[in-house]
Amino acid sequence: MRVRLAAGVALLSLACSLISLPAAPTAAPPPALATLGLPTPIPTLVPTPPPQALPPTPIVDWSDVQLQREALLDAFAADASNFPLATRYWIEAVVDFDPLESQAVIVGRQRLRFTNPLERPLEDLVLMLWPNDDQYAAEMQAGPALIDGHVVMPEPEPQGVGLRFRLPAALPPGEALDLTIPFHIIASGPIRPDTPRRFGIDEGMLLAPTFYPLVPRLTPEGEWQVLAAPPGGDTTNSDIALYDVHLTVPDGLAVAATGREVERQAGGDGTLIVRFASGPTRDFAFALGRFVSAEAQAGDVLVRAWVLEEHAAAAEDTARVAARAVEAFGQLIGPYPFDELDVVDAPGAFGGIEYPGLVFIGVVGEGWDDIVVVHEVAHQWFYALIGNDQLLEPWLDEAAASYAESLYFEAIGDPRTATGLLDEDRAILRSTGGTDTPIGLPVSEYGTEAEYGVYVYLKGALFFEALRNRLGQERFQTFLQIYFTQHRYGFATAASFQSTAEATCSCDLENLFDLWVYQGGELPLP
Ligand SMILES: [Zn+2]
């Protein structure tokens, strides 16, 4: 994510309860909720009409990953089979949206297979309804769920954006559960640059990231990551999963989404059913609207820019810059394994926001939009491929993506801009003060959104520069590549970042990390 930051020198745009039903027969498909004569569901988070019935469980063959393979480049097609414990999503959603109206309604159902990765039985499962968070202009409901043949009512999480399901039976280690859940979203709008949101109606487009009940990250210690997101920071924490998403959308509107479009057919009544599949990815987002699009290739990766008509002149440049960034980071850090990346013009979506395989750019046509495009593309490496806790250790992806802006300009033969960006970071940091503030705090521990931006993004970029100076250019690049290889599709922590760096240089970096990341202290700022 990139926030718009005003800081001294210049306006810098950075960017449940289990209902004991009569035992559902396990051999036969479970009956729909309405036929069970249950009271109308559900404990509500928002006063919108809940789904009226539990829809029938869709038939899914979880052993088939052919479509997911298609969303990967040939060299990485095996990645679709390499994570048998990864959550599988099958999602079907009908999107009722007229660009001239300021509301959209999404009605869907989701079936998922979740495997217990812990070495002990799991008693509960959490699903996040992120569109209810303040950063999203929407209201979402979901539930009840059908879990292995039992209807289970959710308990709202204390902080409001999660539902906790007590499992009908504890899930043994390595065993999978099967869950089907209906969901319903009302998107409100419009959202605008001065009232940015992640989700909503933006200039006649529908922005719909994380529009389904998301399984949050389950830490190795067995804790569900259900923290609410502070303002200004990113929201989701989730592990990689494989997606199969069927969107019914109005015919005539373009749809950009995570992953690859694998099927398209008429849906009747002026609708299209568009199916997307993804390789191993931690979230799924789509946007719907009247876009002008342009394409560029980054090796075998297809990069598509989707822009508003008034920004049509910027479409080709946007695609070209994003493709150059994919090439540069592929060489510097490690290969982008997916066959497609979408870059979507979204003026009300902050400076820019990253999702796997799809980024929103809030500043298309504003003259410095290439920096934001590069920043959000860099998040495909730092966040999407190398995961991290975006709430507790945001520097791992934000400082890295900010520094990657300079790496990009070096890579394309423009070292002046690369250096200029870092000089600007120093100037803003000096004028803001508090140069001894560590970059490694959780989002919630910075005083303001602007301070979060200055210390985590700008000082964070300068930390990467300091690390590079300490390691030397060659070892720094080796570090980036080893860090990528070790954490690709996984989760990094500050500790694993540090130990990878130390292993690369066979040196002790404790003082450097204490000074910049953990404790802070007075810095020599050239
Ligand atoms: Zn960012």
Residues whose N, C-alpha, C, O or C-beta is under 5 A from the ligand:
A	BS01	ZN	M1 R2 E398 A401
